[in-house]
Amino acid sequence: MAWRVWVWLLLLSVLWGGSFFFAKVAVAELPPFTVVLGRVAVAALALNLALALSGQGLFRRGTPWRAYFAMGLLNNLVPFSLIFWAQTHISSGLASVLNATTPLFTVLVAHALTDDEKMTKAKVAAVVVGFAGVAVLIGPGTGVVGRLDFWSEVACLGAALSYAFAGVYGRRFTQMHITPLQAAAGQLTASATLILPVMMLVDRPWTFGALPSLSACSALIALALLSTALAYVLYFRILAAAGATNWLLVTFLIPVTAIVLGAAFFGERLHPHQVAGIALVAAGLAVAGGWLAAFLRRAK
């Protein structure tokens, strides 16, 4: 890849890794659904403004709102809600590592729902190793299903599965002659529309006591503008310049940012079994992306 693509890749990993930090700050004072609404609504506003300035109207006849709502549900509403709720009980670093299993779930979903991305022996090995890492990562006490931290870990895996479905579903946008900016703005606008009644019903914002602090508001704005709106622009640029396989490299880097920020600001620490689980998940991702095989070929 060109150097500029590596720079984009590193920046995207920081933005998405930072999203776990920003979310941790925000959910300390605001309910999860409120944080989801703030994230997608502010990001949608920013991207719709960018569309208007570039002359690409989103609200026009023929806009594929059904596809936008489906993508918004799978790629924003469900995973954001699950991750933000999970982060009220587990560390941001652990949440980011569990979320990094998305490519492993994508292998399974693509095998079931597509004709051109079937399982191979390497992919089967990747899934087995990767999910063995998940089992180690969750660690002792897995059978204690009443624990909130257990269900929080399951919620992060559910978010990864939702992202996998979104990745497979989102392939249709390339055949619909929709620009990346329109696709991002469309799904975020749809997500904001979907989450608003849920937030009003569950969080009941009129019952909030004191207003959130400046740090919580700043984290929410950063989550929306940096980790969502700007991150989507980078995501589509990398996808066009380097392809889907190279883009998956960001999966390795996101937990690094999240773990470093969690340790620096929240005093979060990883246990030995979590480090071992991370190593297995990373090995599974390396096999799934084909990087391990490529490295071994070059080493001969």
Wavefront OBJ file of the C-alpha trace (Angstrom):
o trace
v 0.000 0.000 0.000
v 1.069 3.591 -0.583
v 2.347 5.537 2.413
v -0.713 7.773 2.448
v -2.921 4.682 2.797
v -0.849 3.523 5.778
v -1.336 6.956 7.335
v -5.095 6.738 6.752
v -5.098 3.233 8.218
v -3.289 4.313 11.375
v -5.516 7.380 11.749
v -8.658 5.264 11.326
v -7.444 2.827 13.983
v -6.921 5.732 16.370
v -10.370 7.181 15.603
v -12.186 3.867 16.029
v -10.036 2.799 18.951
v -10.736 6.180 20.529
v -14.472 5.580 20.145
v -14.325 3.090 23.027
v -12.634 5.739 25.182
v -15.118 8.477 24.235
v -18.040 6.110 24.807
v -16.708 5.104 28.242
v -16.603 8.776 29.264
v -20.082 9.473 27.881
v -21.891 6.443 29.347
v -20.562 7.332 32.790
v -23.138 10.157 32.824
v -25.613 9.384 30.044
v -27.706 6.260 29.314
v -26.486 4.086 26.394
v -29.376 4.846 24.010
v -28.905 8.576 24.567
v -25.234 8.225 23.656
v -26.168 6.244 20.534
v -28.600 8.958 19.454
v -26.058 11.702 20.077
v -23.403 9.834 18.109
v -25.467 9.082 15.000
v -27.518 12.295 14.964
v -24.559 14.683 15.186
v -22.577 12.595 12.669
v -25.569 12.490 10.301
v -25.947 16.268 10.546
v -22.275 16.768 9.720
v -22.323 14.388 6.743
v -25.579 15.812 5.374
v -23.998 19.262 5.544
v -20.993 17.915 3.637
v -23.350 16.430 1.038
v -25.164 19.743 0.622
v -21.880 21.609 0.159
v -20.727 19.080 -2.455
v -24.020 19.204 -4.351
v -24.969 15.598 -3.571
v -28.498 15.697 -2.244
v -29.579 12.856 0.028
v -33.253 13.787 0.239
v -34.263 13.279 -3.350
v -36.555 11.053 -5.344
v -35.275 7.513 -5.664
v -33.197 7.568 -2.471
v -32.924 3.896 -1.330
v -34.218 4.472 2.172
v -35.046 0.795 2.703
v -31.386 -0.110 2.210
v -30.264 2.799 4.398
v -32.561 1.739 7.235
v -31.409 -1.875 7.010
v -27.765 -0.803 7.009
v -28.358 1.675 9.806
v -29.954 -1.031 11.931
v -27.151 -3.555 11.369
v -24.148 -1.222 11.241
v -25.094 1.429 13.807
v -28.172 0.958 15.972
v -27.678 -2.652 17.119
v -23.875 -2.716 17.572
v -23.597 0.775 19.095
v -26.349 0.013 21.612
v -24.809 -3.317 22.607
v -21.272 -1.941 22.944
v -22.293 1.159 24.888
v -24.358 -0.914 27.305
v -21.480 -3.373 27.680
v -19.075 -0.562 28.509
v -21.087 0.282 31.591
v -19.846 -3.053 33.022
v -16.537 -3.976 31.333
v -13.383 -2.119 30.329
v -13.096 -0.256 27.047
v -10.016 -2.330 26.120
v -11.817 -5.638 26.551
v -14.819 -4.346 24.597
v -12.544 -3.349 21.707
v -10.842 -6.752 21.595
v -14.154 -8.614 21.562
v -15.344 -6.271 18.823
v -12.229 -7.233 16.831
v -13.813 -10.640 16.183
v -15.957 -9.021 13.478
v -13.881 -10.507 10.582
v -14.288 -13.995 12.066
v -18.066 -13.597 12.167
v -17.923 -12.133 8.648
v -16.319 -15.348 7.382
v -19.264 -17.347 8.746
v -21.960 -14.927 7.557
v -20.423 -14.581 4.084
v -20.248 -18.382 3.750
v -23.940 -18.677 4.602
v -25.281 -15.750 2.578
v -23.004 -15.341 -0.456
v -21.954 -17.475 -3.408
v -18.440 -16.118 -3.870
v -17.056 -16.100 -0.314
v -17.306 -19.704 0.828
v -15.278 -21.230 3.630
v -11.817 -22.616 2.883
v -9.581 -24.757 5.091
v -7.636 -21.643 6.072
v -10.824 -19.794 7.010
v -12.071 -22.745 9.055
v -8.752 -22.781 10.922
v -8.995 -19.021 11.441
v -12.479 -19.285 12.926
v -11.508 -22.162 15.226
v -8.372 -20.396 16.507
v -10.095 -17.024 16.785
v -13.053 -18.256 18.773
v -10.782 -20.356 20.974
v -9.182 -17.005 21.763
v -12.605 -15.576 22.613
v -13.218 -18.446 25.050
v -9.856 -17.806 26.722
v -10.458 -14.055 26.671
v -13.760 -14.309 28.513
v -11.907 -16.530 30.917
v -12.787 -18.062 34.285
v -16.375 -17.991 35.419
v -17.780 -18.262 31.895
v -20.501 -20.564 33.182
v -21.762 -17.946 35.615
v -24.309 -16.575 33.183
v -25.877 -14.322 35.780
v -22.846 -12.039 35.872
v -23.323 -8.668 34.183
v -19.749 -8.712 32.913
v -20.432 -12.061 31.205
v -23.493 -10.686 29.428
v -21.546 -7.548 28.542
v -18.931 -9.704 26.832
v -21.701 -11.557 24.992
v -23.179 -8.191 23.962
v -19.849 -7.166 22.378
v -19.799 -10.430 20.428
v -23.386 -9.738 19.354
v -22.248 -6.331 18.095
v -19.456 -7.991 16.106
v -21.998 -10.383 14.565
v -24.224 -7.446 13.620
v -21.256 -5.717 11.966
v -20.623 -8.916 10.013
v -24.175 -8.943 8.647
v -23.802 -5.246 7.810
v -20.590 -5.900 5.900
v -22.229 -8.553 3.748
v -25.406 -6.518 3.255
v -23.447 -3.369 2.437
v -21.863 -4.955 -0.631
v -25.011 -4.059 -2.580
v -24.261 -0.336 -2.356
v -21.487 -0.707 -4.967
v -24.091 -1.807 -7.523
v -26.549 0.966 -6.603
v -24.405 3.867 -7.895
v -24.333 5.478 -4.452
v -21.304 7.498 -3.432
v -19.537 6.577 -0.180
v -20.552 9.905 1.368
v -24.202 9.318 0.463
v -24.091 5.780 1.877
v -22.594 6.962 5.171
v -24.979 9.907 5.505
v -27.963 7.757 4.539
v -27.341 5.012 7.058
v -26.595 7.481 9.870
v -29.737 9.501 9.112
v -31.766 6.298 9.157
v -30.075 5.227 12.406
v -30.967 8.519 14.101
v -34.584 8.103 13.011
v -34.712 4.553 14.386
v -33.038 5.230 17.733
v -34.987 8.398 18.630
v -38.252 6.676 19.710
v -36.274 3.922 21.481
v -34.273 6.489 23.432
v -37.401 8.450 24.363
v -39.184 5.295 25.545
v -36.299 3.683 27.458
v -34.111 6.559 28.684
v -36.917 9.119 29.226
v -34.628 12.158 28.988
v -37.152 14.427 30.743
v -36.353 12.514 33.950
v -32.634 13.342 33.835
v -31.435 15.289 36.840
v -28.375 17.449 36.341
v -27.048 18.258 32.902
v -24.060 16.196 31.757
v -20.627 17.621 32.434
v -18.469 19.358 29.851
v -16.251 16.266 29.608
v -19.221 14.008 28.823
v -20.562 16.435 26.197
v -17.106 16.821 24.648
v -16.665 13.042 24.520
v -20.042 12.661 22.803
v -19.207 15.315 20.196
v -15.799 13.713 19.560
v -17.482 10.316 19.274
v -19.842 11.701 16.616
v -17.550 13.943 14.586
v -14.206 12.137 14.856
v -15.002 8.465 15.484
v -18.068 8.382 13.231
v -18.300 11.103 10.565
v -14.565 11.491 9.836
v -13.915 7.783 10.373
v -16.478 6.840 7.718
v -14.805 9.127 5.181
v -11.439 7.460 5.886
v -13.026 4.004 5.827
v -14.399 4.427 2.324
v -11.141 5.975 1.081
v -9.121 3.038 2.375
v -11.612 0.564 0.945
v -11.292 2.160 -2.503
v -7.498 2.496 -2.385
v -6.436 -0.753 -0.734
v -9.325 -3.208 -0.868
v -11.215 -5.071 1.823
v -8.419 -7.457 2.838
v -5.863 -4.740 3.562
v -8.541 -2.676 5.294
v -8.932 -5.491 7.837
v -5.454 -4.597 9.117
v -7.195 -1.885 11.120
v -8.778 -4.661 13.181
v -5.382 -5.380 14.744
v -4.761 -1.736 15.574
v -8.080 -0.613 17.086
v -7.637 -2.525 20.396
v -4.140 -1.051 20.799
v -5.531 2.486 20.954
v -8.454 1.450 23.163
v -6.249 -0.460 25.611
v -3.669 2.341 25.846
v -6.335 5.005 26.458
v -8.157 2.779 28.944
v -4.965 2.173 30.896
v -3.919 5.836 30.819
v -7.232 7.435 31.812
v -9.256 4.729 33.578
v -6.519 2.596 35.135
v -7.755 -0.458 33.205
v -5.484 -3.507 33.174
v -5.601 -6.750 31.229
v -5.406 -10.063 33.061
v -2.989 -12.778 31.849
v -5.785 -14.926 30.403
v -7.028 -11.884 28.446
v -3.571 -11.329 26.956
v -3.494 -14.995 25.904
v -6.964 -14.657 24.390
v -5.921 -11.551 22.462
v -2.966 -13.475 21.000
v -5.249 -16.269 19.784
v -7.783 -13.827 18.316
v -4.922 -12.015 16.530
v -3.674 -15.333 15.142
v -7.138 -16.145 13.861
v -7.415 -12.742 12.181
v -3.963 -13.184 10.609
v -5.035 -16.490 9.084
v -8.417 -15.109 7.965
v -6.812 -12.120 6.249
v -4.158 -14.247 4.535
v -1.311 -12.266 6.117
v 0.171 -15.252 7.970
v 0.382 -17.318 4.779
v 1.913 -14.372 2.902
v 4.491 -13.856 5.665
v 5.479 -17.533 5.642
v 5.866 -17.504 1.853
v 8.159 -14.478 2.022
v 10.169 -16.053 4.845
v 11.097 -19.106 2.759
l 1 2 3 4 5 6 7 8 9 10 11 12 13 14 15 16 17 18 19 20 21 22 23 24 25 26 27 28 29 30 31 32 33 34 35 36 37 38 39 40 41 42 43 44 45 46 47 48 49 50 51 52 53 54 55 56 57 58 59 60 61 62 63 64 65 66 67 68 69 70 71 72 73 74 75 76 77 78 79 80 81 82 83 84 85 86 87 88 89 90 91 92 93 94 95 96 97 98 99 100 101 102 103 104 105 106 107 108 109 110 111 112 113 114 115 116 117 118 119 120 121 122 123 124 125 126 127 128 129 130 131 132 133 134 135 136 137 138 139 140 141 142 143 144 145 146 147 148 149 150 151 152 153 154 155 156 157 158 159 160 161 162 163 164 165 166 167 168 169 170 171 172 173 174 175 176 177 178 179 180 181 182 183 184 185 186 187 188 189 190 191 192 193 194 195 196 197 198 199 200 201 202 203 204 205 206 207 208 209 210 211 212 213 214 215 216 217 218 219 220 221 222 223 224 225 226 227 228 229 230 231 232 233 234 235 236 237 238 239 240 241 242 243 244 245 246 247 248 249 250 251 252 253 254 255 256 257 258 259 260 261 262 263 264 265 266 267 268 269 270 271 272 273 274 275 276 277 278 279 280 281 282 283 284 285 286 287 288 289 290 291 292 293 294 295 296 297 298 299 300
